[in-house]
Amino acid sequence: MTKDYCVYVHKTPDGAVFYVGRGKKTRSKTFSAKCRNKFWVNYVKKYCPDGKPIVEYLSENLTIEEADQIEQFWIAVLGRKIEKDRKDAILVNICSGGGGTSGRPRKPVSEETRRKQSLAKKGKISSAKGRKWSLEARQNFSKKMTGPHNFNYGKKRPPKHLDALSAGRVTCHAKLISPDNKIYYVDHRKKFCDIHNLDPSSVARLIYGKAKTHKGWSLLEKLDIENGNN
């Protein structure tokens, strides 16, 4: 069992504790209003001018069970303001602790539920579709995905993975049939898609048999270049 959980407090610039939480360290530094309760948001707006409370760790390198117990202890000691019988309470926590979902196994989702979720989303246009990001935003995205910030940075792929990638590169050649029934040979998927205004991922699905058509294009045959077989 991993021991990467901690128990932390949020404090105002003058050192007043107003929240106790538990989770991984990234959670302790999450200050978005979408991720915090309304009492926390209002308190930070009022007492933390820059919107960022001071983070202090009470305990570190804990299992989730240990973190739950310590969080519950400190919440009980310091008291929640929503408890009417606690005149000395100082916390804006809503719950008594230990009730988060982080690190807990998720309840399996039935096939029927998945089908309903799929039907509910069909036909809906994503809120991000057609959105134009500013140059500054794009630069920030790039910075977050470059070097040590990238989640794949420094990772070494196992030999089996490298072999699979290599095999995929040499067998991605194919013959496709266009909507007007012309046959095209594909030896460089990205360039081919740029020329014909196609989506590279969708064409890959087409070549590997995971999709039947893409914008009217269909697969005639997939070619094994490595072995020289059609």
N, C-alpha and C positions, 0 to 999 in steps of 0.2 A: 504493500500500500504506500502510495506516495506521500511525502511529507513536505508539500509545497504550499500549505495554507498558513494564514496568519490571522491574528486578531489585531485590529487597529482602532484608533480613535481619530475623529476629526475635531480640530480646535480652531477657535477664532484667532486673529493676530495677537490678541492680548492673552492668549493661553487658556481660554475657557473651553472645556470639553463639552461638546453638544451632541456627539453621535458615536456609537460603538458599532463596528461591523466586523465581519469575517469573510475571508475569501483569499484569492491569490493577490499578489501585490499589485497587479494591474487593476484589480477591482478597487483597491483602496485609493487609487489615483484617478478614478473615473468620476468626473464632476458634472457630467451632462445632466440636465434637468430631466431628460427622458429616462434616466437610470436611477433616479432618486425619488423619494416620496415628497409630497408637496410641502410638508413641514420643513424638511431638510432644505428644499429649494428656497423657501421664504426666509429661513434663518440665514442662509448664506448670502442672499441678496441684501439682507439688513446689516449683517455684522462682518462680512468678508468683502471688502470693496472690489477686489480683483476677481471675485467669484471662485477663488481657490482656497479652501481651508488648509490649515497645516495638518499634515498626516504624521501620526506617531504610532509606532508599533508596540503593542503590549506583549505579544508572544509571536514567535516565528517558527518555521520548520515543523508544522503540525500536520497531523492527519485531519481529515474533515470532521471526524467525530470529536477529536480533542479541541478543534477550533470551535465547534458548536458549544461544547461545555463551557469553555472559557468565555465565549461571547455572552452566553446566558447568565453566567456569574456576574460579569461586569454590568450588564444591563439591569440585573436585579439590584445590584449595589447602588448604582447611580440613579436609577429610577427613570421612568418615562413620563413626560409631561402630560400625556393623555390619560394617565392613571389619576383619577380624581382624588384618591385618598393619599397621594404622595405629594405633600407640599414642598418637599426638598428635591423633587425630581429635576434633572437638568438635561435629559436627553430628548431628542426629537424622533427617536425610533418609534415606529408603530408597533412592531412585533417584539416579543420577548426574547427573540434570538433562536438560532438553530433551525429556522424554517426555510432557508434558501434552497434553491435547486442546484447550485453549482456543485459539481463533483458527484451528484447522485445519479443512479441509473435511471434512464428515462422509461416511462411506461410504453410498452410496445403499441404501435398504432395498427389497427386492423385494416385489412384490405378494403372493407366497406368505407371506413373513414377516409382512407387515401383517395378512393374513387370520388367521394363527395367533395373533398378538398380540390381535386383536379377539376371537377365540373364547375365548382364555384369560381375558379380562376380563369377558365377558358373564356376567351373573348374580351378579357379585360386588358387594357393597355397599361403597361408599366409607367409609373410616375416619372421614371428616369428617361423614358424614350423621347428622343428629340431634344433633350436638354443640352444646352451648350455651356460647357464649363469654361470659366475664365482662364487666362494664361497662368495666373497665380495659382489657381486651384490645380491645374494640370501639373505645374511644377512641384507642388506639394505632394501630389499623388506619386510622381516619379521619385521624389526624394525618399518617401516612405517605403518604396519598393526597391531601392538601390542599396547595394552593399550590405552591411550588417543589419539593416532594417528589414531586409527581405527574409521571410520565414525559411527559405531554402538556402540561405547563405551559409557556406561552410559545410553543408551536408554532402556526404559521399554516398553516391548511389551504389547499391550492391551489384556485383557482376551480372546476376541474372537480369536485373533491371536494365543495365547497359546493353546486354545482348538482345533483350526484347526491343529496345529503342532502335538498335542497329538493324534488326530484322524488319522493323516497321518502315525504316527509311528505304530499304532496298526493294520492298514489295508494294510500295504505294503507287506504282505506275498502273495505268488503266486506260481502257477505251470507253469513252462516254458517248451517249447519243443525245444530241441537242433537241430542243422542242421542234425544230424543223427537220428532224430525222437525219442530220448530218453526223458523221462519226469523227470524234476528236481524240487524239492521243494525249494523255496527261503524263508528263514526266517531271513537272515542277508545279505542285498544287497551288502554291501561293501566287505565282505568276499567272497561271491559268485562270485562277479566280479573279484576279485583278483585271485581266483582259475581258472576261465574260461577265463581270459584275456578279460574282457568286460568293457565297460565304465559305471560307476554307474549312471550317469545322463541319458544316453540313455536307460538303463534298467528301470529306474524309469518312463521314458516316455512310455516305452513298457507296464509296469504294469498298468499305469493309462490311457491307451488307447489313448495316444497322438502320438504313433508310432505303425506301424504294425509289423515291424521286426527290429532286430539289429544283424548284423553279422550272419544272418541266423537263429537266435533265434526268437521264437514267443510265444505269451501268450496263455496258455491253459485255465487258469481261475485265477481270483484274489480272494483271500480268506479273509473273514472278521473274523479275529481272536477274536476280542472283543466280537462278538455275537455268535461265534462258528459256523457260517454259511459258507458253501462252495458256 
